Amino acid sequence: MNADLQKRVQRYGWDKAAEFYENSWQKQLKPAHDLLIKNADVQKGEHILDIAAGTGLITFRLAELISKSGKILATDISDEMVKIGNTLSKLKNASNIQFERMDAETLTCNSNSFDLITCALGLMYFPDPDNSANEMYRVLRSGGRAVVAVWGSRKNCGWAEIFPIVDSRVKSDVCPMFFSLGESVAIKYLFENAGFKDITIEKIETKLYYASAEDACEASFEGGPVAMAYSRFDEETKITARKEYIDSIKAYKNGNGYEIPGEFVVCSGVKDEK
């Protein structure tokens, strides 16, 4: 898929997903968020860039750690995610957080500006993640850290059939390289090529809990990256796609609900002191 087209798909797809995102994914993504924040070693007063921040699932947690003396710029490609994030900032009186729409591959930030960069489960969606890693390195201060989380290997993510199910009903792949960074140590090479040192990788297995088939389908079809494609399906296509997805996760059914296996990979690196 053309990179510009892929970005448009992501932008408007996440606009569609924004309404459902937090309720669908907050609990399911928490293990990855917990590990990312732990490995980030956040300090009071730091200036943080949170890339692909969505509605702020980790942004507001980071803000508690830096206290009012620190600042966070939270970016996302989706206008709706940014709108919700800024609304929540006002409701929470989080005056040290600003959400802005921004392309992660061409950050409109000054070089050497941030102490810490985070990206929680966003890097898989970028057409050229190498560009994003290079941009992270550029805008970090000397000695600054970058910590990212991605989904792990496809074989360890029981919900992975969502992509071929949707792709078979549209003209192009929705997320063609989604699992590539979670395979083996691929993400380490991404960080190395950007110039990071002291790189660490940690993988964790998890379970995604859903109370019903409806909840599992809402998360996968309406609260995630395939939301735009799904919104264009006619009612019959939606019904058959949901049925196929429920069949694909039937091995993980537990009572009325589902316990779907997943894997997260968290990678961190440091910009050389100079």
C-alpha positions in Angstrom: 0.0 0.0 0.0 1.2 3.5 -0.8 2.5 5.2 2.3 0.3 8.3 2.0 -2.7 6.1 1.5 -1.8 4.0 4.5 -1.6 7.1 6.6 -5.0 8.3 5.4 -6.4 4.9 6.2 -4.9 5.1 9.7 -6.0 8.7 10.3 -9.6 8.2 9.4 -9.8 4.7 10.7 -8.7 5.8 14.2 -11.2 8.7 13.9 -13.9 6.0 13.6 -12.4 4.0 16.4 -12.0 6.8 18.9 -15.5 6.5 20.4 -14.9 2.8 21.3 -11.2 2.8 22.0 -10.9 3.3 25.7 -13.7 1.1 26.8 -12.6 -1.7 24.4 -8.9 -1.7 25.1 -8.0 0.0 28.3 -7.9 -3.2 30.4 -6.6 -5.4 27.7 -3.6 -3.1 27.0 -2.8 -2.4 30.7 0.0 -5.1 31.0 1.9 -3.5 28.1 1.3 0.0 29.5 2.5 -1.1 33.0 5.7 -2.6 31.6 6.4 0.4 29.4 6.0 2.9 32.3 8.1 0.7 34.6 10.9 0.5 32.0 10.7 4.3 31.3 11.9 5.2 34.8 10.0 8.5 34.7 11.4 11.3 36.8 9.7 14.4 38.1 10.0 17.5 35.9 10.8 15.6 32.7 9.6 16.8 29.3 7.9 13.8 27.6 6.8 13.2 24.0 4.0 10.5 23.9 3.7 9.4 20.3 0.5 7.7 19.0 -1.0 8.6 22.3 -4.6 8.0 21.3 -6.9 9.3 24.0 -4.2 9.3 26.6 -4.2 5.8 28.1 -0.6 6.2 29.3 -0.3 10.0 28.9 -2.3 10.7 32.0 -0.4 8.1 34.0 2.9 9.6 32.9 1.6 13.1 33.9 1.1 11.9 37.5 4.8 10.8 37.6 6.3 14.0 36.3 4.2 16.2 38.5 3.2 19.7 37.6 6.8 20.7 37.0 7.0 18.4 33.9 5.3 18.6 30.5 3.9 16.2 28.0 3.3 16.6 24.3 0.9 13.8 23.3 0.6 13.3 19.5 -1.6 11.2 17.3 -2.5 11.1 13.6 -6.2 11.0 14.4 -8.1 14.3 14.9 -10.8 12.6 17.0 -8.2 11.0 19.3 -6.6 14.4 19.8 -10.0 16.1 20.4 -10.9 13.5 23.1 -7.4 13.8 24.7 -7.6 17.6 25.0 -11.2 17.3 26.4 -10.0 14.8 29.0 -7.0 17.1 29.9 -9.4 19.9 30.7 -11.7 17.6 32.7 -8.7 16.3 34.7 -7.2 19.8 35.0 -4.0 18.4 33.5 -2.6 21.8 32.4 0.9 20.2 31.7 -0.5 18.0 28.8 -1.1 19.1 25.3 -2.5 16.8 22.6 -1.7 17.7 19.0 -2.3 15.9 15.6 1.1 15.0 14.2 2.7 12.5 11.9 5.1 10.3 13.8 7.4 10.0 10.8 7.9 13.8 10.4 7.7 15.3 13.9 7.3 19.1 14.0 9.4 19.3 17.1 12.8 20.9 17.7 15.8 18.6 17.9 17.1 17.8 21.4 13.8 18.7 23.1 12.7 15.8 25.2 14.0 13.7 28.1 11.7 10.8 27.3 9.7 9.5 24.4 7.0 6.9 24.7 5.0 5.1 22.1 2.5 2.5 23.4 1.3 0.1 20.7 1.5 2.6 17.8 4.7 1.8 15.9 3.1 -1.2 14.1 0.8 1.1 12.2 3.5 3.5 10.7 4.3 2.9 7.0 8.0 3.4 7.7 8.8 2.8 11.4 12.5 3.5 10.7 11.6 7.1 9.9 9.8 7.3 13.2 12.7 5.8 15.2 15.1 8.3 13.5 12.7 11.1 14.5 12.6 9.9 18.1 16.3 9.9 18.2 16.5 13.4 16.7 14.1 15.1 19.1 15.6 13.4 22.3 18.1 15.3 24.3 21.5 13.7 24.9 21.0 10.9 27.4 17.3 10.8 26.8 15.4 7.6 26.6 12.8 6.1 24.2 10.5 3.3 25.3 8.0 1.7 22.9 5.6 -1.2 23.1 4.4 -3.3 20.2 2.3 -6.4 19.8 4.3 -9.6 19.8 4.5 -12.5 17.3 1.4 -13.2 15.3 1.4 -16.8 16.5 1.1 -15.7 20.1 -1.8 -13.3 19.4 -5.1 -15.3 19.3 -7.1 -12.4 17.8 -4.8 -12.0 14.8 -7.4 -13.4 12.3 -9.2 -10.1 12.4 -6.8 -8.8 9.7 -7.3 -11.5 7.0 -11.0 -11.5 7.8 -11.3 -7.8 7.0 -8.7 -7.9 4.2 -10.7 -10.6 2.3 -13.6 -8.1 2.1 -11.6 -5.0 1.0 -9.2 -4.2 -1.9 -6.0 -3.7 0.1 -4.4 -4.8 3.4 -5.5 -2.8 6.4 -2.2 -3.3 8.4 0.2 -5.1 6.1 3.2 -5.2 8.5 1.4 -5.2 11.8 3.2 -8.1 13.5 6.7 -7.7 11.9 8.2 -5.6 14.7 7.1 -8.1 17.3 8.9 -11.0 15.7 12.2 -12.2 17.2 14.3 -9.1 18.0 13.3 -7.1 14.9 12.5 -4.0 17.0 16.1 -4.1 18.4 17.5 -3.6 14.9 15.1 -0.7 14.4 16.6 1.0 17.5 20.1 0.2 16.6 19.8 1.6 13.1 18.4 4.9 14.6 21.5 5.2 16.8 20.2 4.1 20.2 22.5 2.5 22.8 21.8 0.4 25.9 18.9 -1.3 24.1 16.7 -3.7 26.1 13.8 -5.9 25.0 11.3 -7.5 27.2 8.4 -9.8 26.1 5.3 -10.7 28.1 2.4 -13.0 27.5 -1.0 -11.8 28.4 -4.8 -12.6 28.1 -7.4 -10.3 26.7 -10.6 -10.8 28.6 -14.0 -10.1 27.0 -17.3 -10.7 28.8 -19.1 -11.7 25.6 -18.7 -12.2 21.8 -20.3 -8.8 21.3 -17.6 -7.1 23.5 -14.8 -9.0 21.6 -16.3 -7.9 18.2 -16.7 -4.3 19.3 -13.1 -4.1 20.3 -11.7 -5.7 17.2 -14.1 -4.3 14.6 -15.1 -0.9 16.0 -12.4 0.1 18.5 -9.2 -0.7 16.5 -7.4 -0.3 13.2 -10.0 -2.0 11.0 -12.8 0.4 12.1 -12.9 2.4 8.9 -13.1 -0.6 6.7 -15.7 -2.2 8.9 -17.8 1.0 8.9 -18.1 0.7 5.1 -19.4 -2.9 5.1 -23.1 -3.4 4.5 -25.1 -5.1 7.2 -24.8 -8.6 5.7 -21.0 -8.3 5.3 -20.7 -7.1 8.9 -22.7 -10.1 10.1 -20.6 -12.6 8.2 -17.3 -10.9 9.2 -18.3 -11.0 12.9 -19.3 -14.6 12.7 -16.0 -15.6 11.1 -14.1 -13.7 13.8 -16.1 -15.4 16.6 -15.3 -18.7 15.0 -11.6 -17.8 14.9 -11.5 -17.2 18.7 -13.8 -20.1 19.7 -10.9 -22.0 21.2 -10.6 -19.2 23.8 -14.2 -19.2 24.9 -14.6 -19.4 28.7 -18.3 -19.6 29.8 -20.0 -16.6 28.0 -16.7 -14.8 27.6 -13.3 -15.1 26.0 -9.7 -15.2 27.3 -7.7 -14.5 24.2 -3.9 -14.9 24.3 -1.7 -12.1 23.4 2.0 -11.0 23.5 3.6 -7.6 24.0 7.2 -6.5 23.4 8.6 -3.5 25.1 11.9 -2.0 23.8 13.9 0.8 25.3 17.1 2.7 24.2 19.2 5.7 25.2 20.5 8.5 23.0 24.3 8.8 23.4 25.6 11.4 25.8 27.7 13.9 23.8 
